[in-house]
Amino acid sequence: MHNTLYVILKLTEFELADLVGYVAAEANHAKNPQDEDDLSNIFEYLEGVESSIKFKA
């Protein structure tokens, strides 16, 4: 069974950029492959959000 979790974040563009960088760093230093995959997926999603905001601006 796959559960979906929703999180709503209220961030400035700069805070989002910091979060993207932090998640990327954590993914690069993950201690196991599952954590690395999870963090990489989160990074890719957040990076897409960041790109769409910059594109609209």
GUMARTI-964630 format. One line per 5 residues: number of its first residue (from 1); for each residue x, y, z of N, C-alpha, C, O. Coordinates in pm, 1 decimal, padded with zeros to 6 digits. Layout:
N
NUM> X Y Z X Y Z X Y Z X Y Z ~ ...
//
This chain:
57
1> 00083.5 -00117.9 00000.0 00000.0 00000.0 00000.0 00087.7 00123.8 00000.0 00182.2 00132.6 00078.4 ~ 00058.2 00218.8 -00085.9 00137.5 00339.9 -00098.7 00060.3 00457.2 -00039.0 -00050.1 00489.2 -00083.1 ~ 00118.9 00519.8 00060.4 00056.6 00635.8 00122.8 00112.7 00762.8 00061.7 00232.0 00770.6 00032.2 ~ 00028.1 00860.9 00042.9 00070.9 00989.8 -00009.5 00068.5 01090.3 00103.8 -00029.4 01099.5 00177.9 ~ 00175.3 01164.8 00116.7 00186.9 01266.4 00220.0 00197.7 01402.2 00153.1 00277.3 01421.1 00061.2
6> 00118.0 01495.6 00199.4 00122.5 01631.0 00146.4 00180.4 01724.1 00251.2 00147.1 01715.8 00369.4 ~ 00267.2 01812.4 00206.0 00326.0 01912.6 00292.9 00310.6 02046.7 00223.8 00340.0 02060.3 00105.1 ~ 00264.7 02144.8 00298.2 00252.3 02280.0 00243.7 00359.1 02366.0 00309.3 00365.5 02375.9 00431.8 ~ 00442.6 02427.9 00227.3 00549.4 02513.5 00276.2 00526.3 02655.9 00228.1 00489.0 02678.2 00113.0 ~ 00548.0 02749.5 00314.6 00539.7 02890.6 00277.7 00681.2 02946.1 00289.1 00731.1 02971.3 00398.7
11> 00745.1 02964.5 00173.1 00885.1 03005.1 00168.1 00904.5 03118.9 00071.0 00829.4 03133.7 -00025.4 ~ 01005.6 03198.9 00097.0 01045.9 03296.8 -00003.4 01125.6 03222.8 -00110.9 01162.6 03106.9 -00092.1 ~ 01151.2 03287.6 -00220.4 01231.2 03226.2 -00327.0 01370.7 03190.8 -00275.3 01427.0 03087.6 -00311.9 ~ 01425.4 03276.8 -00190.7 01558.9 03251.7 -00136.1 01558.7 03135.8 -00037.2 01652.9 03056.7 -00034.7 ~ 01454.6 03124.9 00043.6 01443.5 03012.8 00136.3 01426.8 02881.9 00060.7 01481.3 02779.1 00101.0
16> 01351.3 02885.6 -00049.2 01335.6 02765.6 -00131.4 01469.5 02723.6 -00190.6 01502.2 02605.0 -00193.0 ~ 01546.7 02820.5 -00238.4 01678.4 02789.6 -00294.5 01768.4 02726.6 -00188.1 01841.9 02632.1 -00217.0 ~ 01762.9 02778.0 -00066.5 01840.8 02720.1 00042.9 01796.6 02577.2 00072.0 01879.9 02488.9 00092.6 ~ 01665.9 02554.6 00073.6 01613.1 02421.1 00099.8 01655.9 02323.4 -00009.4 01693.3 02210.0 00020.2 ~ 01650.7 02366.2 -00133.7 01694.1 02281.7 -00245.9 01840.0 02241.9 -00227.2 01875.6 02125.3 -00244.1
21> 01923.8 02338.1 -00192.6 02065.4 02309.6 -00170.8 02088.8 02216.1 -00053.7 02173.7 02127.2 -00060.2 ~ 02013.7 02236.3 00052.8 02027.1 02151.4 00171.6 01988.2 02007.2 00139.7 02058.5 01913.5 00177.5 ~ 01876.3 01990.0 00070.3 01830.4 01854.7 00036.3 01930.9 01786.3 -00057.0 01957.9 01667.1 -00042.9 ~ 01985.6 01861.7 -00151.6 02086.4 01805.1 -00242.2 02208.5 01757.6 -00164.2 02260.6 01649.0 -00189.6 ~ 02253.9 01838.8 -00069.7 02370.4 01801.1 00010.5 02341.1 01676.3 00094.3 02425.4 01587.4 00105.5
26> 02223.4 01670.5 00151.8 02186.7 01553.0 00230.9 02179.0 01428.0 00143.2 02220.6 01320.0 00185.3 ~ 02126.2 01442.3 00021.9 02118.9 01328.3 -00070.3 02259.2 01279.1 -00105.5 02283.3 01158.6 -00113.7 ~ 02350.6 01372.5 -00126.1 02487.5 01336.1 -00162.0 02561.9 01268.1 -00048.8 02658.0 01195.1 -00073.2 ~ 02519.4 01290.7 00074.6 02588.5 01233.3 00189.5 02503.8 01130.9 00264.9 02531.4 01099.7 00380.7 ~ 02401.3 01079.5 00198.5 02312.6 00980.7 00262.3 02391.1 00855.7 00297.8 02483.7 00816.2 00227.0
31> 02352.7 00794.9 00407.8 02424.6 00677.2 00457.6 02377.3 00546.2 00395.0 02445.1 00444.0 00406.0 ~ 02261.0 00548.8 00329.3 02215.7 00425.8 00263.9 02142.3 00460.5 00134.4 02093.2 00572.3 00118.6 ~ 02135.0 00365.4 00042.7 02076.6 00391.1 -00089.4 01929.8 00435.5 -00085.4 01888.4 00517.7 -00167.1 ~ 01851.7 00382.7 00007.6 01709.7 00420.8 00013.7 01694.8 00568.4 00051.8 01614.8 00640.5 -00007.8 ~ 01772.0 00612.5 00150.7 01768.1 00753.8 00188.7 01815.0 00842.1 00073.5 01758.0 00948.1 00047.9
36> 01918.7 00797.5 00004.9 01969.7 00873.5 -00110.1 01862.4 00886.6 -00217.4 01842.2 00995.1 -00271.9 ~ 01794.0 00777.7 -00248.1 01687.5 00781.3 -00348.9 01573.0 00872.9 -00305.5 01523.4 00952.9 -00384.9 ~ 01531.6 00861.0 -00180.1 01421.9 00944.3 -00130.5 01458.4 01092.4 -00136.5 01380.3 01174.8 -00184.2 ~ 01577.5 01124.8 -00087.7 01620.3 01264.6 -00088.2 01641.8 01316.6 -00229.5 01613.6 01433.2 -00257.3 ~ 01690.8 01232.8 -00318.0 01708.2 01273.5 -00457.9 01573.9 01303.6 -00523.1 01561.6 01398.7 -00600.3
41> 01473.7 01222.7 -00491.8 01338.9 01248.4 -00545.8 01282.4 01379.0 -00492.1 01221.1 01455.6 -00566.4 ~ 01302.4 01404.4 -00364.4 01256.4 01530.4 -00305.9 01330.0 01647.6 -00369.5 01269.1 01749.5 -00402.2 ~ 01460.6 01633.0 -00386.9 01540.3 01737.5 -00451.4 01487.8 01767.7 -00591.0 01468.4 01884.0 -00626.2 ~ 01465.0 01664.1 -00670.5 01417.3 01684.9 -00807.2 01282.4 01756.2 -00808.9 01259.0 01842.8 -00893.2 ~ 01194.2 01720.3 -00716.5 01064.4 01785.9 -00709.3 01080.8 01933.4 -00672.9 01024.1 02020.8 -00738.5
46> 01158.0 01960.6 -00568.8 01177.5 02099.2 -00525.9 01248.7 02182.5 -00631.9 01218.3 02300.4 -00649.7 ~ 01342.5 02121.4 -00701.6 01413.3 02190.9 -00808.6 01315.9 02228.3 -00920.3 01326.7 02335.9 -00979.2 ~ 01221.2 02139.5 -00949.2 01118.7 02169.8 -01049.1 01029.0 02284.2 -01005.7 00993.2 02369.7 -01086.7 ~ 00992.7 02286.1 -00878.3 00912.5 02396.5 -00824.7 00990.2 02526.5 -00837.3 00936.4 02627.9 -00881.9 ~ 01116.6 02523.3 -00798.0 01201.7 02642.0 -00804.6 01213.1 02691.9 -00948.7 01204.6 02812.1 -00973.8
51> 01232.0 02601.1 -01041.9 01243.3 02639.1 -01183.6 01114.9 02700.7 -01235.9 01118.7 02797.1 -01312.3 ~ 01001.2 02645.8 -01195.2 00873.3 02699.3 -01244.0 00849.1 02839.0 -01188.1 00789.4 02922.8 -01255.8 ~ 00894.6 02865.4 -01065.7 00878.9 02999.4 -01007.5 00966.7 03098.3 -01082.5 00922.3 03208.2 -01115.6 ~ 01090.6 03060.2 -01109.6 01182.1 03148.7 -01181.7 01132.8 03173.5 -01323.7 01149.3 03283.3 -01376.8 ~ 01072.5 03072.1 -01385.5 01022.2 03085.9 -01521.9 00906.5 03184.6 -01528.8 00894.6 03260.0 -01625.3
56> 00820.9 03184.2 -01426.5 00704.2 03270.7 -01423.9 00740.0 03415.1 -01389.5 00666.7 03507.2 -01425.2 ~ 00850.9 03435.2 -01321.2 00887.8 03570.1 -01274.3 00933.5 03659.2 -01385.6 00967.6 03775.1 -01361.8
//
